[in-house]
Every structure is written in C-alpha cells, then in structure tokens.
Amino acid sequence: MLPLIEGFLNGISIGSVLLIAALGLAIVFGLMGVINLAHGELMMLGAYATFVVQNVFKPLGEPWFNFYIIVAIPVAFIVAAIAGIILERGVIRFLYGRPLETLLATWGVSLILRQLVRSVNWSMTIAIVVFCLLFFGAMWYLSRQGNWEQIRTKFIAITLPLASSIAIFTGVLINNTKNQALTKAWFSARNVDVTAPAWLRGGIPIGTFQFPIARIFIIVLTILCIIGVYWFLNGTDWGLKIRAVTQNRTMSSCLGIPTATVDALTFALGSGLAGIAGVAISLLGSVGPNTGQNYIVDAFMVVVVGGVGNLLGTIIAALSIGIVSYIIGSGSLGLMLMSSDSGGTLLEVINFFANTSMAKVLVFIMIIAFLQVKPSGIFPQKGRMAEL
C-alpha cells in the first residue's frame, strides 16, 4: 500500500506542475481559440524573472532572502503578462480566425524569445528602447491627428525601416566600444540555478520516503491560482465579459463589450499565469532558454483532454495524467503486483513501461484512445464556440 500512497502523492505533485503550466494555456487556447506555441517561452520568462529577483534579494542576506519567492510571484506574473500583451497587440490580433498563421507566428515568437534570453545585454536593450521611442512615439503623436487613417500605411512603410536602422546603428556603436558592462550577455545560453529559500528545502517524512516541501508549495500555489482564476472569471465584470465574448463574440460586440480590450486582457491573464508557472518550475531544476519546451506539449495535452476552455476539466486531466504517469513510470504498480504474488504477463507488460519515456508513450496511447471515445474532452465546449 505504501508504494501506492507514494505514487499517488508524487503523481499529484506532477499533476500540479502540469496544471499550473496548463492554466494559462486553458485560458488562451480554450477561451480565445489561439494556439500559442510561445506559451512555454512565457513560462521561461517567469522562471528568469524569479532568477533575477533572487539575485536582487541575495545581497540583502537573511531573513529577507527567504521571502524572495513571494516577491517573485507577482513580478513573474507582470513580466509575462506584459510580454503577452505585446504579443497579442503586435501579432495575434491580426491573425484571429486564422489558426495556421497563428501557429506559425507564435512558433516564430518562441524562437525569438529563446534567442533573446541567450543574447540580451545592455546594448541590445538600449537599441530596443531607441526603436520603441522613435516608432511608437511617432505613432502615438500622429494617431492623435485627424488624418491618421489616411497616412497610416505610409507611416509604417517609412518609419519602421528608419527607426529599425537607427536602433541597429545605436546597438552597433555601443558594441564597438568594447565595454564589457554593456556588451556582456545577462544570462547566456547556459542554464542558471534558482536556490530555494530555507523554508522550502527538505521534506516531510511519510513512511519510508520524504515528500519535498517545494512540491507542497507548488500544490498550494496551484490551488491559489485556480481559486483566483475561478473568482476572476465568475465574480468580476471583466470575467463576465470574457465569458460573454467566448460564447458569442459578435453579439458581445453589438452589446457594447470592447472585444479588443477583452482579448488583450485574456491574453495577459493567460500569459501571467504562465509566468507564475515559471516560478514553480524554477524550484524543480535549473532554468535555461529551452525550459518551457519541456512542458508545452504536456500542457496542450491537459487542455485537450480536459475539454477546451473548461477549468474543472483541466484540473481533472492534469491530476489524472500526473498520477497515471508517475505510478506507471516509477514502477509503483509493478511493486504492488509483485507484493500480491499476482500479475504474470501483466506484470511483465507493466515493468516494460516502468520508466519515464515509456510511461509517457503509454499515457499518449491512453489519451488517443480516450479521444476516440470523447473527441471534445471530458467536458465539451458549449455555446457558439462549440459550433466553430
């Protein structure tokens, strides 16, 4: 019985990681119908934000360092949410209703973000700020004029290459100064380590094994995120507007709901949750440019199995996949059959899948079989979105 309890608890912890990774995706993909392949990179930004906050608190020493993770959660949320708003306003808003183009665009953004964290330094940051001031500053000024719609195309055609050239020239000039403080990469391609505070180290003994406190913290963080998302979607005016736009965008627009603002807010919320997921995964291992890629496939899998846009379905799917994956992959099920002196051929099959990679294969097979029976997931979508 003890191996089953151990497998169940560890499975819940793995499911919590999957759930917190999939929460933001469930909102963006489920409510907006956007396949965001850059979701993993938004998690990565949250993880790097945690690393930066850790380095800010480290010189302060104890006891302040023990509380850096509490500060890192809202910081990661804000950083990822801002990145999400920029992504939605700059790319996604022009591609609604075009899933293939959205897929390719967000995949390109994911590559850009990964290369950005490898290469970002002060010279690149200054060049980006110069571009934003020139391009968006000029756009803000001219958009207040009465003939903005007539000159918009010409403005972009002229100002975009001009501002880009000036920004690139500025970056090259700074790099030619050979100043290490300005040209040294902040993170580089190597992974960085996030040190858990003292109160998150160690574990709670349960029988012959210890359940890590960091995993318990992730479970609690996931529960708080679920409560927060549920309250926002069901207890606030903007949550009501988001659900209205999800059900019927055209009718919502006719009733005066600002659908463009709702889209930006929804994307910011989903991206911010991805940032919080980055805080969680930074406690489980080192952080690198490819950190988010380890979770994006599993997160999509959780959303599809649970039912697109359904919070309860996402919770059930994440916990089920986590528990089944661990119990099979760790060999806990095989140990139970061996202790009961039963199994035979079944035991050999279970032992064959008793490793992480083969357990994932078996879980994929089970999911494919499940989707043959319920192609819309555990809880299918309702309303007009289900007809699309």
C-alpha positions as CSV (number, residue, x, y, z in Angstrom):
1,M,0.0,0.0,0.0
2,L,2.9,2.4,0.8
3,P,4.2,2.4,-2.8
4,L,0.7,3.3,-4.0
5,I,0.5,6.2,-1.5
6,E,3.9,7.4,-2.5
7,G,3.0,7.2,-6.2
8,F,-0.3,9.0,-5.6
9,L,1.3,11.9,-3.7
10,N,4.1,12.3,-6.2
11,G,1.6,12.0,-9.0
12,I,-0.4,14.8,-7.5
13,S,2.7,16.9,-7.3
14,I,3.5,16.2,-11.0
15,G,-0.1,16.9,-11.9
16,S,0.1,20.2,-10.0
17,V,3.1,21.2,-12.2
18,L,1.2,20.2,-15.3
19,L,-1.9,22.1,-14.1
20,I,-0.2,25.3,-13.3
21,A,1.6,25.1,-16.7
22,A,-1.8,24.4,-18.4
23,L,-3.9,27.0,-16.6
24,G,-2.7,29.9,-18.7
25,L,-3.0,27.8,-21.9
26,A,-6.5,26.8,-21.0
27,I,-7.5,30.4,-20.9
28,V,-5.6,31.5,-24.1
29,F,-6.4,28.4,-26.1
30,G,-9.7,27.5,-24.5
31,L,-11.3,30.9,-24.3
32,M,-9.7,32.6,-27.3
33,G,-9.1,29.6,-29.6
34,V,-5.5,30.7,-30.1
35,I,-2.8,28.0,-30.4
36,N,0.1,29.8,-28.7
37,L,3.3,27.9,-29.2
38,A,5.1,30.6,-27.3
39,H,3.4,29.7,-24.1
40,G,6.4,27.7,-22.9
41,E,8.7,30.7,-23.5
42,L,6.3,32.9,-21.4
43,M,6.9,30.3,-18.6
44,M,10.6,30.6,-19.3
45,L,10.4,34.4,-18.8
46,G,8.7,33.8,-15.5
47,A,11.5,31.5,-14.4
48,Y,14.1,34.0,-15.4
49,A,12.2,36.7,-13.6
50,T,12.5,34.5,-10.5
51,F,16.2,34.2,-11.0
52,V,16.6,38.0,-11.3
53,V,14.5,38.6,-8.1
54,Q,16.7,36.0,-6.3
55,N,19.8,37.9,-7.3
56,V,18.3,41.2,-6.1
57,F,17.5,39.7,-2.7
58,K,20.7,37.7,-2.3
59,P,22.9,40.7,-1.1
60,L,20.3,41.5,1.5
61,G,21.0,38.3,3.3
62,E,18.8,36.6,5.9
63,P,15.9,36.9,6.6
64,W,15.0,38.9,3.5
65,F,16.3,36.2,1.1
66,N,13.8,33.7,2.5
67,F,11.0,35.8,1.2
68,Y,12.2,36.5,-2.4
69,I,10.0,33.7,-3.8
70,I,6.9,35.6,-2.5
71,V,8.0,38.7,-4.4
72,A,9.0,36.7,-7.4
73,I,5.4,35.5,-8.0
74,P,3.8,38.9,-8.8
75,V,7.0,40.0,-10.6
76,A,6.9,36.9,-12.9
77,F,3.2,37.5,-13.4
78,I,3.7,41.1,-14.5
79,V,6.7,40.3,-16.8
80,A,4.9,37.5,-18.6
81,A,1.6,39.5,-18.8
82,I,3.4,42.5,-20.4
83,A,5.1,40.1,-22.9
84,G,1.7,38.5,-23.6
85,I,0.1,41.9,-24.2
86,I,2.9,42.9,-26.6
87,L,2.4,39.5,-28.4
88,E,-1.3,39.9,-28.6
89,R,-1.2,43.6,-29.7
90,G,1.7,43.1,-32.1
91,V,1.0,39.7,-33.7
92,I,-2.1,37.8,-32.5
93,R,-4.7,40.5,-33.0
94,F,-4.1,40.4,-36.8
95,L,-4.5,36.6,-37.0
96,Y,-7.7,35.8,-35.2
97,G,-9.7,33.2,-37.1
98,R,-6.5,32.0,-38.9
99,P,-5.2,29.1,-36.9
100,L,-2.4,28.1,-39.2
101,E,-0.9,31.6,-39.4
102,T,-1.2,31.9,-35.6
103,L,0.6,28.6,-35.1
104,L,3.5,29.7,-37.3
105,A,3.7,33.2,-35.9
106,T,3.7,32.1,-32.3
107,W,6.3,29.4,-33.1
108,G,8.5,32.2,-34.6
109,V,8.0,34.3,-31.5
110,S,9.1,31.3,-29.3
111,L,12.3,31.1,-31.3
112,I,12.9,34.9,-30.9
113,L,12.3,34.8,-27.2
114,R,14.7,31.8,-26.7
115,Q,17.4,33.6,-28.7
116,L,16.6,36.9,-26.8
117,V,17.4,35.4,-23.4
118,R,20.7,33.9,-24.8
119,S,21.8,37.2,-26.3
120,V,20.2,40.1,-24.3
121,N,22.6,42.7,-22.9
122,W,22.6,46.4,-22.2
123,S,23.4,47.3,-25.8
124,M,20.5,45.3,-27.2
125,T,18.2,46.7,-24.5
126,I,19.2,50.3,-25.4
127,A,18.7,49.6,-29.1
128,I,15.2,48.2,-28.4
129,V,14.3,51.3,-26.3
130,V,15.5,53.6,-29.0
131,F,13.4,51.8,-31.6
132,C,10.3,51.9,-29.3
133,L,10.7,55.6,-28.6
134,L,11.1,56.5,-32.3
135,F,8.5,54.2,-33.8
136,F,5.8,54.1,-31.1
137,G,6.4,57.7,-30.0
138,A,5.8,58.9,-33.6
139,M,2.8,56.6,-33.9
140,W,1.3,58.0,-30.7
141,Y,1.7,61.5,-31.9
142,L,0.4,61.1,-35.4
143,S,-2.5,58.9,-34.3
144,R,-3.9,61.9,-32.5
145,Q,-4.1,63.8,-35.8
146,G,-7.3,63.8,-37.8
147,N,-5.8,62.1,-40.9
148,W,-4.2,59.2,-39.2
149,E,-6.1,56.5,-41.1
150,Q,-5.0,58.1,-44.5
151,I,-1.3,58.2,-43.6
152,R,-1.1,55.0,-41.5
153,T,0.3,52.8,-44.3
154,K,2.8,55.4,-45.5
155,F,3.9,56.0,-41.9
156,I,4.6,52.3,-41.3
157,A,6.4,52.0,-44.6
158,I,8.7,54.9,-43.9
159,T,9.1,55.0,-40.1
160,L,9.5,51.2,-39.4
161,P,12.8,50.8,-41.5
162,L,14.0,54.2,-40.4
163,A,13.6,53.5,-36.7
164,S,15.0,50.0,-37.1
165,S,18.1,51.4,-38.9
166,I,18.7,54.0,-36.2
167,A,18.3,51.4,-33.4
168,I,20.6,48.9,-35.1
169,F,23.2,51.6,-35.7
170,T,23.0,52.6,-32.0
171,G,23.5,49.0,-30.9
172,V,26.5,48.6,-33.2
173,L,28.1,51.8,-31.9
174,I,27.7,50.5,-28.3
175,N,29.2,47.1,-29.1
176,N,32.2,48.8,-30.8
177,T,33.0,50.5,-27.5
178,K,34.1,47.1,-26.2
179,N,32.7,48.0,-22.8
180,Q,32.1,44.6,-21.0
181,A,29.4,46.1,-18.8
182,L,27.3,47.0,-21.9
183,T,28.1,44.0,-24.1
184,K,28.2,41.1,-21.7
185,A,25.1,38.8,-22.0
186,W,22.9,38.8,-18.9
187,F,22.1,35.1,-19.0
188,S,23.9,33.5,-22.0
189,A,22.9,30.0,-23.3
190,R,23.9,28.2,-20.1
191,N,21.3,27.2,-17.6
192,V,21.1,29.2,-14.3
193,D,20.1,27.9,-10.9
194,V,17.4,29.2,-8.6
195,T,18.1,28.4,-5.0
196,A,15.0,27.7,-2.9
197,P,14.6,29.6,0.3
198,A,15.5,27.7,3.5
199,W,11.8,27.1,4.4
200,L,11.2,25.3,1.0
201,R,14.1,22.8,1.4
202,G,13.9,19.4,2.9
203,G,10.8,17.3,3.0
204,I,8.0,15.8,5.2
205,P,8.6,12.1,6.1
206,I,5.8,9.8,5.1
207,G,6.6,6.2,5.8
208,T,9.9,5.4,4.1
209,F,10.1,8.4,1.8
210,Q,10.1,12.2,2.1
211,F,7.6,14.4,0.3
212,P,9.5,17.6,-0.8
213,I,8.3,20.8,0.8
214,A,8.9,22.6,-2.6
215,R,6.3,20.2,-4.2
216,I,3.8,21.1,-1.4
217,F,4.5,24.8,-2.1
218,I,3.7,24.2,-5.8
219,I,0.5,22.4,-5.0
220,V,-0.6,25.2,-2.7
221,L,0.4,27.8,-5.4
222,T,-1.6,25.9,-8.0
223,I,-4.7,25.8,-5.7
224,L,-4.4,29.6,-5.1
225,C,-4.2,30.2,-8.9
226,I,-7.2,28.0,-9.5
227,I,-9.2,29.9,-6.9
228,G,-8.0,33.3,-8.3
229,V,-8.9,32.3,-11.9
230,Y,-12.3,31.0,-10.9
231,W,-13.1,34.1,-8.9
232,F,-12.0,36.4,-11.7
233,L,-14.0,34.6,-14.4
234,N,-17.1,34.2,-12.3
235,G,-17.1,37.0,-9.8
236,T,-15.9,40.1,-11.7
237,D,-17.4,42.3,-14.5
238,W,-14.4,41.6,-16.8
239,G,-14.7,37.9,-16.1
240,L,-18.3,38.1,-17.2
241,K,-17.3,40.0,-20.4
242,I,-14.6,37.4,-21.2
243,R,-17.2,34.6,-20.9
244,A,-19.6,36.6,-23.0
245,V,-17.1,37.1,-25.8
246,T,-16.2,33.4,-25.6
247,Q,-19.8,32.4,-26.1
248,N,-20.7,34.8,-28.9
249,R,-18.2,37.5,-30.0
250,T,-20.4,39.2,-32.5
251,M,-23.3,39.6,-30.1
252,S,-21.0,40.8,-27.3
253,S,-19.6,43.5,-29.6
254,C,-23.1,44.6,-30.6
255,L,-23.9,44.9,-26.9
256,G,-21.0,47.3,-26.4
257,I,-18.4,45.0,-24.9
258,P,-14.9,46.1,-26.0
259,T,-13.9,42.8,-27.6
260,A,-10.3,44.1,-28.4
261,T,-9.7,45.0,-24.8
262,V,-11.2,41.7,-23.6
263,D,-8.8,39.9,-26.0
264,A,-5.8,41.7,-24.6
265,L,-6.9,41.2,-21.0
266,T,-7.5,37.5,-21.6
267,F,-4.1,37.0,-23.2
268,A,-2.4,39.0,-20.4
269,L,-4.1,36.8,-17.8
270,G,-3.1,33.6,-19.5
271,S,0.4,34.8,-20.0
272,G,0.7,36.0,-16.4
273,L,-0.3,32.5,-15.2
274,A,2.4,31.1,-17.5
275,G,4.8,33.4,-15.6
276,I,3.7,32.0,-12.3
277,A,4.2,28.5,-13.7
278,G,7.7,29.6,-14.4
279,V,8.2,30.4,-10.7
280,A,7.0,26.9,-9.9
281,I,9.3,25.0,-12.4
282,S,12.3,27.1,-11.4
283,L,12.1,25.3,-8.0
284,L,12.3,21.9,-9.7
285,G,15.6,22.4,-11.6
286,S,17.9,24.7,-13.5
287,V,16.4,27.4,-15.8
288,G,17.5,27.8,-19.4
289,P,16.3,29.1,-22.8
290,N,14.6,25.7,-23.5
291,T,13.0,25.3,-20.1
292,G,9.4,26.0,-21.4
293,Q,9.7,23.4,-24.2
294,N,9.7,20.6,-21.7
295,Y,6.1,21.5,-20.7
296,I,4.3,22.9,-23.7
297,V,3.3,19.5,-25.2
298,D,2.0,18.2,-21.9
299,A,0.2,21.4,-21.2
300,F,-1.7,21.2,-24.6
301,M,-2.4,17.6,-23.8
302,V,-4.0,18.5,-20.5
303,V,-6.2,21.2,-22.1
304,V,-7.4,19.0,-24.9
305,V,-8.2,16.0,-22.6
306,G,-10.0,18.2,-20.1
307,G,-12.1,20.0,-22.6
308,V,-11.1,23.2,-24.3
309,G,-11.9,26.2,-22.1
310,N,-13.2,24.2,-19.1
311,L,-11.4,24.8,-15.8
312,L,-12.7,21.8,-14.0
313,G,-11.8,19.5,-16.9
314,T,-8.3,21.0,-16.9
315,I,-7.9,20.2,-13.2
316,I,-9.1,16.6,-13.6
317,A,-7.0,16.0,-16.7
318,A,-3.8,17.4,-15.2
319,L,-4.1,15.4,-11.9
320,S,-5.1,12.2,-13.8
321,I,-2.2,12.4,-16.2
322,G,0.2,13.2,-13.4
323,I,-0.9,10.3,-11.2
324,V,-1.0,7.7,-14.0
325,S,2.4,8.9,-15.4
326,Y,4.1,8.6,-12.1
327,I,2.5,5.3,-10.9
328,I,3.4,3.6,-14.3
329,G,6.8,5.3,-14.8
330,S,8.1,4.8,-11.3
331,G,7.2,1.1,-11.2
332,S,4.9,1.5,-8.2
333,L,2.2,-0.5,-9.9
334,G,4.6,-3.3,-10.6
335,L,5.7,-3.4,-7.0
336,M,2.1,-3.7,-5.8
337,L,1.5,-6.7,-8.2
338,M,4.8,-8.3,-7.0
339,S,3.8,-7.9,-3.4
340,S,0.4,-9.5,-4.0
341,D,2.1,-12.5,-5.9
342,S,-0.1,-11.9,-8.9
343,G,0.4,-10.5,-12.4
344,G,2.3,-12.9,-14.7
345,T,2.2,-11.5,-18.2
346,L,0.5,-8.3,-17.0
347,L,3.4,-7.7,-14.6
348,E,5.9,-8.1,-17.5
349,V,4.0,-5.5,-19.6
350,I,3.8,-3.1,-16.7
351,N,7.6,-3.4,-16.0
352,F,8.3,-2.8,-19.7
353,F,6.7,0.7,-19.3
354,A,8.2,1.3,-15.9
355,N,10.4,4.2,-17.0
356,T,9.7,7.9,-17.7
357,S,9.9,7.8,-21.5
358,M,7.9,4.6,-22.0
359,A,5.3,5.7,-19.4
360,K,4.8,8.9,-21.5
361,V,4.3,6.7,-24.6
362,L,1.7,4.7,-22.8
363,V,-0.1,7.8,-21.5
364,F,-0.2,9.2,-25.0
365,I,-1.7,5.9,-26.2
366,M,-4.3,6.1,-23.5
367,I,-5.1,9.7,-24.4
368,I,-5.5,8.8,-28.1
369,A,-7.9,6.0,-27.1
370,F,-9.8,8.3,-24.8
371,L,-10.2,11.0,-27.5
372,Q,-11.6,8.4,-29.9
373,V,-14.5,8.0,-27.4
374,K,-14.7,11.6,-26.3
375,P,-13.1,13.8,-29.0
376,S,-14.1,17.0,-27.3
377,G,-12.5,16.1,-24.0
378,I,-14.0,15.3,-20.5
379,F,-16.2,18.4,-20.6
380,P,-17.0,19.6,-24.2
381,Q,-17.5,23.2,-25.0
382,K,-21.0,24.7,-25.1
383,G,-22.4,27.7,-26.8
384,R,-21.5,29.2,-30.2
385,M,-17.8,28.4,-29.8
386,A,-18.7,24.7,-29.9
387,E,-20.0,25.2,-33.4
388,L,-16.8,26.7,-34.8
